[in-house]
Amino acid sequence: MQYGMMDGYGMGYGIWGILGLIFWILVIIGLVLLIKYLWEGVGTKREQESALEILKRRYARGDISKEEFEEKKKDLL
């Protein structure tokens, strides 16, 4: 009896190799999605704060009137 790639268990490393590869691919994809989710959460908070700061700067420069400032501020908050 010869033992090689096909040793009576199907395709040798075949099924376990494929399952192992799929497992590690899923782990990597999960980590990438987790990092992306966490990074976007931080970015969203910064964007909300910066929008109000931009509005304040525009009002301070005189680009918009007080009425426009108050209206846009209500929209942001």
C-alpha positions, 0 to 999 in steps of 0.5 A: 500500500502506497501512502502519498497525497491520496492515502485513503482519507480523501485528498490528503491535506485537501479538505482540512487545508481548504477549511483552514484557509477559509478559517484564516480568511474569515478571521482576517476579514473580521479583523479588517471590518472591526478596525474599519468600524472602530475607525469610522466611529471615531471619524464620525464624532470628529466630523460632527464636532468639526461641522459646528466649529466650521459654522462658528468660524463662518459666523465669526468671519461674517460669512453668514448672518446670525439668523443663518447661524442659528438656523444651521446650528439647529440643523446640526444639533 
